[in-house]
Amino acid sequence: MKKWEWYFLVILSSIVLIITFITKNIYVALGTFIVVMYLKKYHNNFKKSDDVN
């Protein structure tokens, strides 16, 4: 997964989660949860390094 794809999906999931709170739709919440679990798998590839020179 490319970096821009990961960031795009994180932003999209955040927007969908906000919409879920407004509409109170459980199916959208479950779909968002599945996407977030998929993104968590790739989280370590995109961590910022704490090494400042």
N, C-alpha and C positions, 0 to 999 in steps of 0.2 A: 504494500500500500504506500502510495506516495504521500509526502508531507501535506500537500495542499488538499488531497482527498480526505485525509484524517481531520484537518482543521475544518473543512467544509462540513463534514458529517457531525462534528462536535457542535458547530454553530446551528446546524439544522436540527439536531436533537434538542438543543436548548430551546429553540423557538417552538418546536412541537410540544415540548414539555409545558411551556407557558400556555400554549393553546389548550392543552389537556386540562390544566387547572381551571381555565375559564369555562370550557364546555362540559367538564366533568365526565369525559368519555373514557371508560375503563379500557376499551380496546386500543385506543391510541396510546394510552399509558403503557400497556403491555408491549406494543410495538416499539415504543421509545426505549423501554427497558432492554429489549432484545438488541437493539442497535447499540446501546451503551455497553452492553456486555461484549459485543463484537469489537467495539472501539477499545475497550480495556485490554484486549488481547495485544493490541499494537502500541499501548501506552509507553512502554519502555523504549521504543524506537525514537520517540519524539521528546524525551525529557531534555530540559535545558541543562547544560553542564554547569556545575558550580565552580569550575576552574577558571578563575579570573586572573589574567596576567597583566 
